[in-house]
Amino acid sequence: MLNEANLLLNQEVVVTSNASRFTGRHGIVNKVMADGRTLDVDLEGVGDVFLDVTLVGEVQERTHFNKTEQSLGPDANSVLPRNRL
């Protein structure tokens, strides 16, 4: 069965809940326990801990990039009209 906890397996997570003393720490999910909610997480600087899936969030890669003019190279750019990219 595929659930949120299984989607986090082998992913980097951050502890997001203020209910945990590990708030802000990052780690890798090693296992999902049989209950389907508890994660075995290797936290940086702490070691292996068991955390409920509601206490963590997946670390998202940065998706915002600086806007730069698209370039197809000098030859292609010379053929295209200026506003047609």
N, C-alpha and C positions, 0 to 999 in steps of 0.2 A: 504494500500500500504506500502510495506516495503522498507525503504530507509535508508541512513546512519544515519540520525537524529534519526529515530525510533530504530535503533540498539543501540544507546547510552542511551536510556531511562533506568533509575535506575542504570546507570554505573558511576564509578568514572572517571572524566575527568580532564585534566590539560589544562590551557589556553596556547597555543603554539605560538600564533601570536604576533609579536612585535607591531602590530597595536592596540592592546588593552592595557589599563593601568593595566589590571589584569594579565599580563604575568607571568607565573610560578605558579599561584595559582591553587589549587586543589578544586574540588567540585563534587557534585552529581547532575545528571540531573533529575529534578523532572517531567518536562513535555516537550512535543514537541508542539509548537504552530501550528495553523491551516495552516500556509504557508508551513509547512514541513521542514523549514530550521532554524527557531529560537528556541533556547533551553532556558528553564527556569532552571537556574543552581543555586544551593545553594552553594556559594563559601565560603570556610573557612575564617573567619575573616572579611567577607564583608556582606554576606547575599544573598538574592535572586537577581540575575541579569539576563538579557536577552542577550544571545550571539548567533551570527550566528554560524552554524555548522562548518564553515571553520576556525573559530578562536580557536577551541579546538581539542584535541586528546585524545583518550582513554588511560587510565593508564594501562600499560601492566605489568603483574606479571613477576617477575624474572624467566627466564627459563634456565639460565646458572648455572649449579651446578658443584662443584669440582669433578674431575674424581677420583673415588675410585674403587678399585678392587671389582668386583661383588662377593658376598658371598651367597652361598645357604645354609650355615650352615655347621658345622663340619662334619656331616655324609655324606651329599651330596658331599661336596668338596673332601672327601677322596676317593670317587668312581670315580670322573671325572679326566681325564688326565689334567695336569697343563694348557695346552694351548687350551683346548676344551670348554671354557665358551663362 
